[in-house]
Amino acid sequence: MRKAADALKGNSKRIFIAQTIEAYGHGGQSWAEEHLLWNRGTIRKGKKEIETSHIEDKFSNRGRKKSEEIFPDLLDDIKKIVEPECQTDPSFNTCRLYTRLTATEVRKRLLRIDSYTEDTIPCAKTINTKLNDLGYNPKKVQKTKPHKKIKATDSIFEQVHKINEEADNNLKEIRISLDAKARMNIGNFSRGGRNRVLTKAEDHDLGVKEKLTPFGFFLPEHDDLFLFFTKGYASSDFIVDRLEEIWPKIKRKYNVDILTINADNGMENSSVRTQFIKRLVEFADRGNITIKLAYYPPYHSKYNPIERVWGVYENHICGDMMDTVETTIKFAESMTYNAKTPFVKLTEELYETGVTVCKESMDKYNEFVERMPSLEKWFLTISPGYFG
């Protein structure tokens, strides 16, 4: 009878025990407790269920509640604190996000929010667990240290975080992170990864016939991703043309009229790149939108959200050979980022690099460009109205 009871669970087990005691008769509870090790409380509960109705077992309500159940906004608040200060793996060997903020520091910043007090806020160990659950790695590792740091780095970061937060909280504003990845050799070349299928690749990239440059637009708040591949280089004209190509989709989907762009101040998308600024001024006027440029500090490009996409992409194609252009495009189409598939397109048009605008013409365009004092190279606002 003890084995039969152990084979049952919950309500069925209690009713079986209660019916067994009733069949035994007077003194059954004492006998069952002594010989069958059945608890009297369980027996009485089973009898009550026979006489009245089924008692629901709420096992999920037992024990201590999770911190996010006590503080419904805890995980979102942690994300808001950590997200701006985390970076992807510079080597793209993993998809992990690294942050130099410790759990103790995150806890201190949570205390600045009115809904948390010293008596109620979770301890640093619990916050460390939540950071790991959210995919952040609060570890002091060598790869999170930038190679260099300029005097204005902290001021630039402060402004970038402020502008990004304002963009994410404004329903009429959308934020796009853009960047190009290093050019890829197309052919039977080893990428240094591992594959379950035994594949023979060439050790050296001698005789490369084709190359592709991946370029991406990423919407951090919505996880929308647009990937473009070109056999040439991602010039200023290429970048703005692709932006004009995807803008109608974004405009229609989110109904916005302000665009904030996160970039790394690279060669072709720099704030002093005359052709890039010229094309953005024209784009802003044609689309009747305001464009804000917020650049990350030098040597800190891995904080740009698009870099996380490249980490996922690199791990997606790791161990596989990109032997043809078609194969490369198909692999890009099959990847996912946060369960969403990207828009992928191969651009056939080749663009000329090194295009510049003369100073006289640039002066007219600069009338619609407002630069932030003391941080002119890093923060710009472009207003519509160039064509009148």
PyMOL commands that set and color helices and strands:
alter all, ss='L'
color gray80, all
select helices_A, chain A and resi 2-6+10-24+28-36+40-51+59-61+67-70+74-85+103-110+124-133+142-144+153-169+236-254+274-287+301-303+306-316+325-334+359-366
alter helices_A, ss='H'
color red, helices_A
select strands_A, chain A and resi 86-88+97-99+136-137+173-180+184-186+210-219+224-230+258-263+290-295+343-347+369-371+379-382
alter strands_A, ss='S'
color yellow, strands_A
deselect
rebuild
show_as cartoon
